Amino acid sequence: MNIEQPNDFLKISTRRDKYEYFSKGILSSSLYSVGMDANQALEVATHVEDVISELPKPINKKKLIRIITEEIEKIDKRLAERYKVYEGEGNYKPIIVLLSGVPGIGKSTISSLLSQRLDITNIIGTDMIREVLRQTIAPNLVPELHCSSYEAFKYLKPKLNPILRQSIIGYEEQSKHVIVGVEAAIKSALYSRENTLLEGVHLAPNMLQSSALKEPHVIMFLLYLEDEDEHLQRIQTRGTVVENRRADRYLDAFSEIRNIQTYLVEEATKANIPIIETSKSQEVINKLMDLTWDRILELEKKEKTKN
């Protein structure tokens, strides 16, 4: 494996007489984070390396960014604008991405890919928040918290368990508790200015405080899988033994999971939350990247206007 070594021919001067070294790999990663295709990112990074290798050293970092930006503009001016913000002071921060969706639609995979593309390291799942709550709240006090979201209706008190839409009422009762932790995580991310991704089934628009959804640094999406047969197949083909045991439970409760998805789509529509179909994962990532970067650029523009 070849590892890039510092090269005096690629020495970059920064502020206060300090130096760093140009890295083709780091530049490729940065271009990937603003939405450029991985192969194209490597091509641009390689070309930039060739260009600066011919220039007198050391190169001023501002000049380097200008060279890179000019190369990106030849491909896509939108990506060039994103790159300037990416390499800037980060005035827009934080960006807090909420990804909602039921089990088996590819939500976890999409969350992982999106966090990598956006270089977000703070990732929180609502299942983890629920597990923390389970450790502090006894089953006899809140039984609907100590089960899956799609089974919660089985543990409701009789007066809360209607004949119709049982799975929805159970889901809502469990989500009420989990959302408290979600809103605390959002407040923490806003306070610390830390880019954060929250994902999970409990992220129902009507459960979150309206102030959270109106916060410009928070952007929410609902992921759903339209084709019922494809959804069923995805659950059936889960990989490990542990996952297969969970898959059996998902299969037994498949109709409840689909009911919850319908409910989430209804609520997201009412709240004007972007709804994204997940059958084509690469298209999903591209759409999420575009919408998130649109929000980041809006935030950056507002911050510059303030200053």
Backbone hydrogen bonds, N-H to C=O, Kabsch-Sander energy under -0.5 kcal/mol:
donor,donor_aa,acceptor,acceptor_aa,energy
10,L,7,N,-2.6
11,K,8,D,-1.3
12,I,20,E,-3.5
13,S,59,I,-2.8
14,T,18,K,-3.3
17,D,14,T,-0.6
18,K,15,R,-1.0
20,E,12,I,-2.5
22,F,10,L,-2.6
27,L,23,S,-2.3
28,S,24,K,-2.4
29,S,25,G,-2.1
30,S,26,I,-2.2
31,L,27,L,-2.6
32,Y,28,S,-2.1
33,S,29,S,-1.7
34,V,30,S,-1.0
35,G,32,Y,-1.1
36,M,31,L,-2.3
41,A,37,D,-2.8
42,L,38,A,-1.9
43,E,39,N,-1.9
44,V,40,Q,-2.6
45,A,41,A,-2.4
46,T,42,L,-2.3
47,H,43,E,-2.2
48,V,44,V,-2.7
49,E,45,A,-2.2
50,D,46,T,-1.9
51,V,47,H,-2.4
52,I,48,V,-2.7
53,S,49,E,-1.5
54,E,50,D,-0.5
54,E,51,V,-1.2
55,L,52,I,-1.2
59,I,11,K,-2.1
61,K,13,S,-2.1
64,L,60,N,-2.1
65,I,61,K,-2.6
66,R,62,K,-1.9
67,I,63,K,-2.4
68,I,64,L,-2.6
69,T,65,I,-2.8
70,E,66,R,-2.2
71,E,67,I,-1.7
72,I,68,I,-2.2
73,E,69,T,-2.4
74,K,70,E,-0.9
75,I,72,I,-1.9
76,D,72,I,-2.9
80,A,76,D,-1.6
81,E,77,K,-2.1
82,R,78,R,-2.0
83,Y,79,L,-2.5
84,K,80,A,-1.9
85,V,81,E,-1.5
86,Y,82,R,-2.8
87,E,83,Y,-2.4
88,G,85,V,-1.0
90,G,85,V,-0.5
93,K,90,G,-1.3
96,I,217,H,-3.2
97,V,95,I,-0.6
97,V,196,T,-2.6
98,L,219,I,-2.6
99,L,97,V,-0.5
99,L,198,L,-2.9
100,S,98,L,-0.6
100,S,221,F,-2.6
101,G,200,G,-0.6
105,I,102,V,-0.9
110,I,106,G,-2.5
111,S,107,K,-2.6
112,S,108,S,-2.3
113,L,109,T,-2.5
114,L,110,I,-2.8
115,S,111,S,-2.3
116,Q,112,S,-1.8
117,R,113,L,-2.3
118,L,114,L,-2.6
119,D,115,S,-0.5
119,D,116,Q,-0.6
120,I,115,S,-2.8
121,T,119,D,-0.6
122,N,195,N,-0.7
123,I,121,T,-1.1
124,I,197,L,-2.9
126,T,199,E,-2.5
128,M,125,G,-0.6
129,I,125,G,-1.5
130,R,126,T,-2.5
131,E,127,D,-2.1
132,V,128,M,-2.0
133,L,129,I,-2.1
134,R,130,R,-2.1
135,Q,131,E,-1.3
136,T,132,V,-0.6
136,T,133,L,-0.9
137,I,133,L,-2.1
138,A,136,T,-0.5
141,L,138,A,-1.3
142,V,138,A,-1.8
145,L,142,V,-1.7
146,H,143,P,-1.3
147,C,145,L,-0.6
151,E,148,S,-1.5
152,A,148,S,-0.8
154,K,151,E,-1.9
155,Y,152,A,-1.8
156,L,153,F,-1.1
160,L,157,K,-2.0
161,N,157,K,-0.7
161,N,158,P,-1.1
169,I,165,R,-2.0
170,G,166,Q,-2.5
171,Y,167,S,-2.2
172,E,168,I,-2.7
173,E,169,I,-2.4
174,Q,170,G,-2.2
175,S,171,Y,-2.7
176,K,172,E,-2.1
177,H,173,E,-0.8
177,H,174,Q,-0.8
178,V,174,Q,-1.6
179,I,175,S,-3.0
180,V,176,K,-0.6
180,V,177,H,-0.5
181,G,177,H,-0.8
181,G,178,V,-0.6
182,V,178,V,-1.8
183,E,179,I,-2.9
184,A,180,V,-1.6
185,A,181,G,-2.1
186,I,182,V,-2.2
187,K,183,E,-2.2
188,S,184,A,-2.2
189,A,185,A,-2.3
190,L,186,I,-2.4
191,Y,187,K,-2.3
192,S,188,S,-2.5
193,R,189,A,-0.9
194,E,189,A,-1.8
195,N,193,R,-0.5
196,T,95,I,-1.8
197,L,122,N,-2.5
198,L,97,V,-3.0
199,E,124,I,-2.3
200,G,99,L,-2.2
203,L,200,G,-1.1
204,A,202,H,-2.0
207,M,204,A,-1.7
208,L,204,A,-1.4
212,A,209,Q,-1.1
213,L,209,Q,-1.3
214,K,210,S,-1.9
215,E,211,S,-0.8
218,V,215,E,-2.1
219,I,96,I,-2.8
221,F,98,L,-2.6
222,L,274,P,-2.7
223,L,100,S,-3.1
223,L,221,F,-0.5
224,Y,276,I,-2.0
226,E,224,Y,-0.5
228,E,226,E,-0.5
231,H,227,D,-2.1
232,L,228,E,-2.4
233,Q,229,D,-2.4
234,R,230,E,-2.4
235,I,231,H,-1.8
236,Q,232,L,-2.1
237,T,233,Q,-1.7
238,R,235,I,-1.1
244,N,240,T,-2.4
245,R,241,V,-1.8
246,R,242,V,-1.8
247,A,243,E,-2.8
248,D,244,N,-2.0
249,R,245,R,-1.3
250,Y,246,R,-2.3
251,L,247,A,-2.8
252,D,248,D,-2.2
253,A,249,R,-1.5
254,F,251,L,-1.3
257,I,253,A,-2.2
258,R,254,F,-2.4
259,N,255,S,-2.0
260,I,256,E,-2.3
261,Q,257,I,-2.1
262,T,258,R,-2.3
263,Y,259,N,-2.2
264,L,260,I,-2.6
265,V,261,Q,-2.5
266,E,262,T,-2.2
267,E,263,Y,-2.4
268,A,264,L,-2.7
269,T,265,V,-2.2
270,K,266,E,-2.0
271,A,267,E,-1.9
272,N,269,T,-1.0
273,I,268,A,-2.9
276,I,222,L,-3.0
276,I,274,P,-0.5
278,T,224,Y,-2.2
281,S,279,S,-0.6
284,V,280,K,-1.8
285,I,281,S,-2.3
286,N,282,Q,-2.3
287,K,283,E,-2.2
288,L,284,V,-2.7
289,M,285,I,-2.8
290,D,286,N,-2.3
291,L,287,K,-2.5
292,T,288,L,-2.4
293,W,289,M,-2.7
294,D,290,D,-2.1
295,R,291,L,-1.6
296,I,292,T,-2.3
297,L,293,W,-2.6
298,E,294,D,-1.8
299,L,295,R,-2.5
300,E,296,I,-2.5
301,K,297,L,-2.3
302,K,298,E,-2.1
303,E,299,L,-2.3
304,K,300,E,-2.2
305,T,301,K,-1.9
306,K,302,K,-1.9
307,N,303,E,-1.6
